[in-house]
């Protein structure tokens, strides 16, 4: 499901216009992104938790040349599904 499809589903369920539903979805994703940028977790009870995960520096290989390269440490966003979400897909 893409964002326009999600906005249409939210609009149908809540009675909002599709444009307003799209604005709400954008606001939610912006706030989750802002919290991640600050290093904060975002928990939606029953849905799941978005958190920041750290990756250590490591050695890798260039697939074209086979040369060893250094991959720097980085941060990424992780998601852990909540119990209600897990139960709904079983």
N, CA, C and O atoms as a MOPAC input file, in Angstrom:
PM7 MOZYME 1SCF
protein

 N      0.84600 1    -1.17800 1     0.00000 1
 C      0.00000 1     0.00000 1     0.00000 1
 C      0.88900 1     1.23800 1     0.00000 1
 O      1.79600 1     1.37000 1     0.82200 1
 N      0.61700 1     2.12600 1    -0.92100 1
 C      1.36600 1     3.37700 1    -1.00700 1
 C      0.60800 1     4.48300 1    -0.26900 1
 O     -0.52800 1     4.29300 1     0.16800 1
 N      1.25500 1     5.63100 1    -0.14200 1
 C      0.66200 1     6.73100 1     0.62300 1
 C     -0.70100 1     7.17600 1     0.09100 1
 O     -1.60900 1     7.37700 1     0.89800 1
 N     -0.90000 1     7.34200 1    -1.22800 1
 C     -2.23300 1     7.75000 1    -1.69500 1
 C     -3.32300 1     6.73000 1    -1.34600 1
 O     -4.45200 1     7.09900 1    -1.02200 1
 N     -2.97000 1     5.45000 1    -1.41700 1
 C     -3.93600 1     4.41500 1    -1.06100 1
 C     -4.24900 1     4.44800 1     0.43500 1
 O     -5.39800 1     4.27200 1     0.84000 1
 N     -3.21600 1     4.67500 1     1.25200 1
 C     -3.40900 1     4.78700 1     2.69300 1
 C     -4.26900 1     6.00300 1     3.02400 1
 O     -5.16200 1     5.92800 1     3.86700 1
 N     -3.99600 1     7.12400 1     2.35500 1
 C     -4.78200 1     8.34000 1     2.58700 1
 C     -6.24800 1     8.11200 1     2.22000 1
 O     -7.14400 1     8.58700 1     2.91800 1
 N     -6.49400 1     7.39000 1     1.13100 1
 C     -7.87700 1     7.11000 1     0.72600 1
 C     -8.57000 1     6.22400 1     1.76700 1
 O     -9.74200 1     6.43700 1     2.08100 1
 N     -7.85200 1     5.23400 1     2.30100 1
 C     -8.43000 1     4.34300 1     3.31800 1
 C     -8.72800 1     5.11200 1     4.59800 1
 O     -9.77600 1     4.91500 1     5.21100 1
 N     -7.81200 1     5.98700 1     5.00500 1
 C     -8.02100 1     6.80200 1     6.20600 1
 C     -9.19700 1     7.75000 1     5.99000 1
 O    -10.01700 1     7.93500 1     6.88900 1
 N     -9.28300 1     8.34500 1     4.81500 1
 C    -10.38100 1     9.26500 1     4.50000 1
 C    -11.72700 1     8.54300 1     4.57000 1
 O    -12.69400 1     9.07900 1     5.11200 1
 N    -11.79000 1     7.33300 1     4.02500 1
 C    -13.03900 1     6.56800 1     4.04900 1
 C    -13.43900 1     6.19800 1     5.48100 1
 O    -14.61800 1     6.23000 1     5.83300 1
 N    -12.45100 1     5.85100 1     6.29300 1
 C    -12.73300 1     5.39700 1     7.66100 1
 C    -13.11400 1     6.55700 1     8.58500 1
 O    -13.94000 1     6.38700 1     9.48200 1
 N    -12.50700 1     7.75100 1     8.36700 1
 C    -12.70400 1     8.86800 1     9.29500 1
 C    -13.66000 1     9.94600 1     8.78900 1
 O    -14.12300 1    10.77500 1     9.57200 1
 N    -13.95500 1     9.94600 1     7.51000 1
 C    -14.80600 1    11.00100 1     6.96700 1
 C    -14.02900 1    12.25100 1     6.56400 1
 O    -14.63400 1    13.24100 1     6.15300 1
 N    -12.72400 1    12.22400 1     6.67200 1
 C    -11.89200 1    13.34300 1     6.21800 1
 C    -11.79400 1    13.31700 1     4.70000 1
 O    -12.08100 1    12.30300 1     4.06300 1
 N    -11.38600 1    14.44600 1     4.13100 1
 C    -11.11600 1    14.45400 1     2.69800 1
 C     -9.78600 1    13.73200 1     2.46400 1
 O     -8.98800 1    13.56700 1     3.38500 1
 N     -9.56600 1    13.31300 1     1.23500 1
 C     -8.30200 1    12.61900 1     0.93200 1
 C     -7.10600 1    13.54100 1     1.15000 1
 O     -6.06200 1    13.10600 1     1.63700 1
 N     -7.25800 1    14.81300 1     0.79200 1
 C     -6.16000 1    15.76700 1     0.98200 1
 C     -5.84000 1    15.94400 1     2.46000 1
 O     -4.67100 1    15.96800 1     2.84800 1
 N     -6.88200 1    16.06700 1     3.28900 1
 C     -6.68500 1    16.24400 1     4.72700 1
 C     -6.05700 1    14.98200 1     5.33100 1
 O     -5.17100 1    15.07600 1     6.18100 1
 N     -6.51400 1    13.80500 1     4.89400 1
 C     -5.94500 1    12.54200 1     5.37600 1
 C     -4.47300 1    12.43900 1     4.98700 1
 O     -3.65300 1    11.96300 1     5.77200 1
 N     -4.14000 1    12.88200 1     3.78600 1
 C     -2.73800 1    12.87800 1     3.34000 1
 C     -1.89000 1    13.81300 1     4.20200 1
 O     -0.75100 1    13.48800 1     4.54000 1
 N     -2.44900 1    14.98200 1     4.56000 1
 C     -1.74400 1    15.91700 1     5.44100 1
 C     -1.49800 1    15.29300 1     6.81000 1
 O     -0.42700 1    15.47400 1     7.38800 1
 N     -2.47900 1    14.56300 1     7.33400 1
 C     -2.33600 1    13.91100 1     8.63500 1
 C     -1.22800 1    12.85600 1     8.57500 1
 O     -0.39600 1    12.77400 1     9.47900 1
 N     -1.21900 1    12.05500 1     7.51700 1
 C     -0.18900 1    11.02300 1     7.36400 1
 C      1.19100 1    11.66600 1     7.26700 1
 O      2.14900 1    11.18800 1     7.87400 1
 N      1.28900 1    12.74700 1     6.50200 1
 C      2.55900 1    13.46500 1     6.36900 1
 C      3.01300 1    14.00900 1     7.72400 1
 O      4.19600 1    13.92500 1     8.05500 1
 N      2.09600 1    14.56200 1     8.50300 1
 C      2.43500 1    15.10200 1     9.82500 1
 C      2.94200 1    13.99200 1    10.74500 1
 O      3.91300 1    14.18800 1    11.47600 1
 N      2.29300 1    12.83400 1    10.71200 1
 C      2.72000 1    11.71300 1    11.55600 1
 C      4.11600 1    11.24700 1    11.16300 1
 O      4.97700 1    11.06700 1    12.02400 1
 N      4.34500 1    11.05000 1     9.86900 1
 C      5.66100 1    10.57600 1     9.43400 1
 C      6.74000 1    11.62900 1     9.69200 1
 O      7.87800 1    11.27800 1    10.00500 1
 N      6.40100 1    12.90900 1     9.56600 1
 C      7.36600 1    13.97600 1     9.87700 1
 C      7.75700 1    13.94300 1    11.35100 1
 O      8.93000 1    14.11300 1    11.68400 1
 N      6.79400 1    13.72800 1    12.22600 1
 C      7.08400 1    13.69300 1    13.66100 1
 C      7.90300 1    12.45900 1    14.03900 1
 O      8.78000 1    12.54300 1    14.89900 1
 N      7.63100 1    11.32100 1    13.41100 1
 C      8.43600 1    10.12000 1    13.66100 1
 C      9.86700 1    10.35500 1    13.18500 1
 O     10.82000 1     9.97400 1    13.86400 1
 N     10.01700 1    10.98400 1    12.01500 1
 C     11.35400 1    11.29800 1    11.48600 1
 C     12.09600 1    12.27200 1    12.38700 1
 O     13.29000 1    12.10000 1    12.63000 1
 N     11.40500 1    13.29300 1    12.88400 1
 C     12.03500 1    14.28400 1    13.76400 1
 C     12.48600 1    13.63500 1    15.06500 1
 O     13.57000 1    13.93700 1    15.56700 1
 N     11.66300 1    12.74800 1    15.61400 1
 C     12.04600 1    12.04900 1    16.84500 1
 C     13.26600 1    11.16800 1    16.59700 1
 O     14.15800 1    11.09500 1    17.44200 1
 N     13.31200 1    10.50600 1    15.45700 1
 C     14.46700 1     9.66500 1    15.11600 1
 C     15.72200 1    10.52000 1    14.97100 1
 O     16.79700 1    10.11400 1    15.41200 1
 N     15.60100 1    11.69200 1    14.36200 1
 C     16.74400 1    12.59100 1    14.19500 1
 C     17.29200 1    13.05000 1    15.54800 1
 O     18.49000 1    13.29800 1    15.69000 1
 N     16.39800 1    13.16000 1    16.54400 1
 C     16.82600 1    13.53400 1    17.90000 1
 C     17.32400 1    12.32200 1    18.69000 1
 O     17.78600 1    12.47400 1    19.82100 1
 N     17.23600 1    11.12600 1    18.11200 1
 C     17.67600 1     9.91800 1    18.79700 1
 C     16.63900 1     9.32800 1    19.72700 1
 O     16.97000 1     8.50900 1    20.58400 1
 N     15.38800 1     9.73200 1    19.57200 1
 C     14.30800 1     9.25200 1    20.43800 1
 C     13.54800 1     8.11900 1    19.77500 1
 O     13.40500 1     8.09500 1    18.55300 1
 N     13.05800 1     7.17700 1    20.57700 1
 C     12.18500 1     6.12100 1    20.08500 1
 C     10.76500 1     6.65800 1    19.97100 1
 O     10.37700 1     7.56600 1    20.70700 1
 N      9.99500 1     6.09900 1    19.05100 1
 C      8.58200 1     6.43600 1    18.91400 1
 C      7.79100 1     5.14400 1    19.05300 1
 O      7.96600 1     4.21600 1    18.26400 1
 N      6.91600 1     5.08200 1    20.06100 1
 C      6.12300 1     3.89000 1    20.30500 1
 C      4.65400 1     4.17900 1    20.05300 1
 O      4.08900 1     5.12200 1    20.60800 1
 N      4.04800 1     3.36500 1    19.21700 1
 C      2.61800 1     3.41800 1    18.96000 1
 C      2.05300 1     2.13500 1    19.56100 1
 O      2.20900 1     1.05600 1    18.99100 1
 N      1.40300 1     2.25500 1    20.70400 1
 C      0.92400 1     1.09500 1    21.45200 1
 C      0.08900 1     0.19200 1    20.54100 1
 O     -0.83700 1     0.65400 1    19.87400 1
 N      0.42200 1    -1.07700 1    20.52300 1
 C     -0.29300 1    -2.05300 1    19.71900 1
 C      0.20700 1    -2.15800 1    18.28300 1
 O     -0.04100 1    -3.15800 1    17.60800 1
 N      0.91200 1    -1.12600 1    17.81200 1
 C      1.41700 1    -1.15000 1    16.44000 1
 C      2.89200 1    -1.52200 1    16.42400 1
 O      3.28600 1    -2.49200 1    15.77500 1
 N      3.71600 1    -0.74300 1    17.14600 1
 C      5.13700 1    -1.05400 1    17.18400 1
 C      5.96400 1     0.13300 1    17.62900 1
 O      5.44300 1     1.18900 1    17.98700 1
 N      7.28800 1    -0.07600 1    17.59700 1
 C      8.23900 1     0.93400 1    18.04300 1
 C      9.28300 1     1.18800 1    16.95900 1
 O      9.89800 1     0.25800 1    16.43700 1
 N      9.46900 1     2.46000 1    16.63400 1
 C     10.55200 1     2.87600 1    15.75200 1
 C     11.71100 1     3.28900 1    16.65100 1
 O     11.53000 1     4.08900 1    17.57000 1
 N     12.90800 1     2.74500 1    16.39000 1
 C     14.05400 1     3.10800 1    17.21800 1
 C     15.30500 1     3.26200 1    16.36000 1
 O     15.34100 1     2.86000 1    15.19700 1
 N     16.33100 1     3.85600 1    16.97100 1
 C     17.59700 1     4.06900 1    16.29200 1
 C     18.52400 1     2.90600 1    16.62900 1
 O     18.68900 1     2.54600 1    17.79500 1
 N     19.11900 1     2.33200 1    15.60600 1
 C     20.07100 1     1.23500 1    15.80000 1
 C     21.42100 1     1.66200 1    15.25000 1
 O     21.50700 1     2.29500 1    14.19800 1
 N     22.47100 1     1.30700 1    15.97600 1
 C     23.83000 1     1.65400 1    15.56100 1
 C     24.49900 1     0.45500 1    14.89000 1
 O     24.38400 1    -0.67900 1    15.35300 1
 N     25.18000 1     0.72400 1    13.82100 1
 C     25.97100 1    -0.29800 1    13.13100 1
 C     27.43900 1     0.04400 1    13.34300 1
 O     27.84600 1     1.19100 1    13.15500 1
 N     28.22800 1    -0.93800 1    13.73000 1
 C     29.65200 1    -0.71100 1    13.94400 1
 C     30.37200 1    -0.64500 1    12.60400 1
 O     29.87200 1    -1.13400 1    11.59000 1
 N     31.54400 1    -0.03600 1    12.61500 1
 C     32.38200 1    -0.00700 1    11.41900 1
 C     32.82200 1    -1.43500 1    11.11400 1
 O     33.03400 1    -2.24100 1    12.01900 1
 N     32.95500 1    -1.73100 1     9.82500 1
 C     33.34200 1    -3.08600 1     9.45500 1
 C     34.06200 1    -3.06700 1     8.10900 1
 O     34.05200 1    -2.06700 1     7.39100 1
 N     34.68200 1    -4.19300 1     7.79000 1
 C     35.33600 1    -4.34800 1     6.49300 1
 C     34.36300 1    -4.97400 1     5.51300 1
 O     33.57800 1    -5.84800 1     5.88100 1
 N     34.41300 1    -4.53200 1     4.27800 1
 C     33.57200 1    -5.08100 1     3.22700 1
 C     34.40500 1    -5.31600 1     1.98700 1
 O     35.61200 1    -5.07200 1     1.98500 1
 N     33.77300 1    -5.78100 1     0.94900 1
 C     34.46900 1    -6.02800 1    -0.31600 1
 C     33.74500 1    -5.33000 1    -1.45700 1
 O     32.51700 1    -5.33600 1    -1.53700 1
 N     34.53700 1    -4.73200 1    -2.33600 1
 C     34.00900 1    -4.16500 1    -3.56800 1
 C     33.69300 1    -5.34800 1    -4.48600 1
 O     34.60600 1    -6.09000 1    -4.84900 1
 N     32.44000 1    -5.54500 1    -4.86900 1
 C     32.10100 1    -6.72000 1    -5.66400 1
 C     32.71200 1    -6.72700 1    -7.07100 1
 O     32.86100 1    -7.78900 1    -7.67400 1
 N     33.06300 1    -5.55400 1    -7.59200 1
 C     33.64600 1    -5.51000 1    -8.93400 1
 C     35.12600 1    -5.85900 1    -8.92100 1
 O     35.60700 1    -6.57300 1    -9.80100 1
 N     35.85400 1    -5.35200 1    -7.91700 1
 C     37.30600 1    -5.55200 1    -7.89400 1
 C     37.75200 1    -6.56300 1    -6.84900 1
 O     38.85500 1    -7.10100 1    -6.94200 1
 N     36.91600 1    -6.82600 1    -5.86600 1
 C     37.30700 1    -7.73600 1    -4.78500 1
 C     38.17500 1    -7.05900 1    -3.73400 1
 O     38.62400 1    -7.70300 1    -2.78600 1
 N     38.41000 1    -5.76000 1    -3.90100 1
 C     39.25300 1    -5.03200 1    -2.95700 1
 C     38.51300 1    -4.84900 1    -1.62700 1
 O     37.29600 1    -4.66300 1    -1.59700 1
 N     39.27600 1    -4.90700 1    -0.52800 1
 C     38.70700 1    -4.69300 1     0.79600 1
 C     38.50100 1    -3.19600 1     1.00200 1
 O     39.37600 1    -2.38800 1     0.69100 1
 N     37.33100 1    -2.83900 1     1.53100 1
 C     37.03100 1    -1.43700 1     1.82000 1
 C     36.55900 1    -1.31900 1     3.25700 1
 O     36.06000 1    -2.28200 1     3.84000 1
 N     36.71700 1    -0.14500 1     3.81600 1
 C     36.23400 1     0.13300 1     5.16800 1
 C     34.83900 1     0.71300 1     5.07000 1
 O     34.61700 1     1.69200 1     4.35700 1
 N     33.89700 1     0.11500 1     5.78200 1
 C     32.53300 1     0.63000 1     5.84300 1
 C     32.41000 1     1.34400 1     7.18000 1
 O     32.55700 1     0.70900 1     8.22500 1
 N     32.14600 1     2.64400 1     7.17600 1
 C     32.11200 1     3.40300 1     8.43500 1
 C     30.90500 1     3.03400 1     9.30300 1
 O     29.91800 1     2.47700 1     8.82100 1
 N     31.01100 1     3.35800 1    10.58500 1
 C     29.88600 1     3.16600 1    11.50500 1
 C     28.73700 1     4.05700 1    11.05600 1
 O     28.95100 1     5.13500 1    10.50100 1
 N     27.51800 1     3.59500 1    11.30100 1
 C     26.35800 1     4.37100 1    10.89300 1
 C     25.19300 1     4.09500 1    11.82900 1
 O     25.23400 1     3.18600 1    12.65800 1
 N     24.16100 1     4.89900 1    11.67300 1
 C     22.92700 1     4.71100 1    12.42000 1
 C     21.81200 1     4.45000 1    11.42000 1
 O     21.84200 1     4.96000 1    10.30000 1
 N     20.83500 1     3.66000 1    11.82300 1
 C     19.69200 1     3.37200 1    10.97700 1
 C     18.43800 1     3.29900 1    11.83200 1
 O     18.52000 1     3.16700 1    13.05300 1
 N     17.29400 1     3.38400 1    11.20300 1
 C     16.02800 1     3.28900 1    11.92700 1
 C     15.55400 1     1.84400 1    11.87400 1
 O     15.53500 1     1.22100 1    10.81300 1
 N     15.17500 1     1.32700 1    13.02700 1
 C     14.62500 1    -0.01900 1    13.11000 1
 C     13.17100 1     0.04200 1    13.52400 1
 O     12.70400 1     1.05300 1    14.04900 1
 N     12.45800 1    -1.04600 1    13.28300 1
 C     11.05900 1    -1.13300 1    13.67700 1
 C     10.83000 1    -2.48600 1    14.31100 1
 O     11.21500 1    -3.51800 1    13.76000 1
 N     10.19800 1    -2.47500 1    15.47500 1
 C      9.81800 1    -3.71700 1    16.13800 1
 C      8.29800 1    -3.71700 1    16.25200 1
 O      7.71000 1    -2.83300 1    16.87500 1
 N      7.67400 1    -4.71600 1    15.64600 1
 C      6.21400 1    -4.80500 1    15.64100 1
 C      5.68700 1    -5.07700 1    17.03900 1
 O      6.28700 1    -5.83700 1    17.79900 1
 N      4.55800 1    -4.45400 1    17.37700 1
 C      3.89700 1    -4.66400 1    18.65600 1
 C      3.06200 1    -5.94300 1    18.62800 1
 O      2.84000 1    -6.53400 1    17.57200 1
 N      2.61000 1    -6.35000 1    19.79400 1
 C      1.86800 1    -7.60200 1    19.93400 1
 C      0.59600 1    -7.60800 1    19.08700 1
 O      0.31500 1    -8.59700 1    18.41000 1
 N     -0.16900 1    -6.53300 1    19.11400 1
 C     -1.42200 1    -6.48200 1    18.35000 1
 C     -1.17100 1    -6.61400 1    16.86800 1
 O     -1.93500 1    -7.29100 1    16.18000 1
 N     -0.11900 1    -5.98500 1    16.34400 1
 C      0.21600 1    -6.08400 1    14.92400 1
 C      0.64100 1    -7.51400 1    14.59400 1
 O      0.21100 1    -8.07200 1    13.58400 1
 N      1.47800 1    -8.10300 1    15.43500 1
 C      1.90700 1    -9.48700 1    15.21400 1
 C      0.71000 1   -10.43400 1    15.19300 1
 O      0.60900 1   -11.31000 1    14.33500 1
 N     -0.19700 1   -10.24100 1    16.15300 1
 C     -1.36500 1   -11.11300 1    16.24600 1
 C     -2.29400 1   -10.95400 1    15.03500 1
 O     -2.94100 1   -11.91400 1    14.61600 1
 N     -2.35500 1    -9.74300 1    14.47800 1
 C     -3.27400 1    -9.49700 1    13.35900 1
 C     -2.80900 1   -10.15100 1    12.06800 1
 O     -3.62300 1   -10.39900 1    11.17800 1
 N     -1.50700 1   -10.43900 1    11.94600 1
 C     -1.02300 1   -11.06000 1    10.71000 1
 C     -0.80400 1   -12.55100 1    10.83200 1
 O     -0.37300 1   -13.18900 1     9.87100 1
 N     -1.08500 1   -13.11700 1    11.97700 1
 C     -0.94300 1   -14.56600 1    12.14100 1
 C     -2.17300 1   -15.27300 1    11.68400 1
 O     -2.23800 1   -16.50100 1    11.74600 1

